[in-house]
Amino acid sequence: MKKLLSISVLSLFVSDAFADDWRMRKFDLNGDDYITKAELVQSGCKKVGQMFDYADKNSDNLLNIREARKATHLIFKSRCPSIVVPTPAIDIRG
């Protein structure tokens, strides 16, 4: 009984650090678990240059999930469209 109680209590402290995140689903276009400036621009975000650099705390030109979560209002809520419309492919054959 004590084991069951301790497992129940410990389950309350499990972090969601590796949980699925809407920023990664929406803006990580190549699925590598990092968001780049190019992916943001391709998704329709406007003027993300300096804000991206500010949000990128380790200066690797990539936003990991932690950096993306902290930059939600800085980048995603204010500079990106709420609905991403995919760009249609252009057929060059005529």
N, C-alpha and C positions, 0 to 999 in steps of 0.2 A: 504494500500500500504506500509506503514511503517513497519507493522508486517511482510509482505512478504520479504521485504528487510532485516530486522534484522534477520529473520530466515535463509535467504540465506547466509548472512555474518557469522552467528554463525556456520553454517554447515561446513564452511571451517576450523574451528578450532577443529573439532571432532577428537579425538585421535584414532589411530588404535591399542591401547593397548589390546583390546579384539578381534582383527581380527584373522582370521585363519592364522597360521604360518607354514611354511614348515618344520621347525625344529621339531615342535610338531607332525605334520603328519608323519614324517619319523622316528623319534627316540622314541616317547612316545608310546611304544608298547602296554601297557595295558590301555591307554586312560584316565589316571588319572590327566592329565594336568601337570605332572612333569616328568622330565627325570632323571633316576638313572644311576649310573655307570654300573650296570648290563645290562640295556637296551642298553647302548652304545656299550658294549662289544658284546652283542647278535646281534647288528646291523652290527658288523664288524669293529668297531673303534679300533685303536691300541694305546696302551700306553696313556690312558686317566687319569690315577690315579692322578698325581700331578696337571695336568691342570684342571681337574674336581674340585679338592679341591680349587684351586685358583679362579675358576669361581663361585663357590658356596659361595656367599658373606655372607649369613646368617648361614652357617655351619649346615644345616639340612640334608645334603647328598642327596639333591634333587635340580635340576635346574628348576626354574619356567620359565615362558616365558620371563620375563625381563632378568634374568641371562643368559638364552640360547641365546637371541639376542646379548647380550654383548660379549658372548664367541664364536661367529660365526667363526672368523678367528683363534682363539686360539684352538678350539677343532674341530668344524664341518668341516671347509674347509681344515684343514691340517692333521687331524688324522682319518677321516672317509671316507669310500668309497663313490663315487658319486652315485653309483647304489647299492641298497641293494637287494641281492638275498636271498630269504627265504630258510632256511634250510629244506630239505625234512624230513618228519616224518619217523621214522624207525618202521617197523612192527616187533614186537618180536615174533609173532606167527609162523613164518617160512615161 
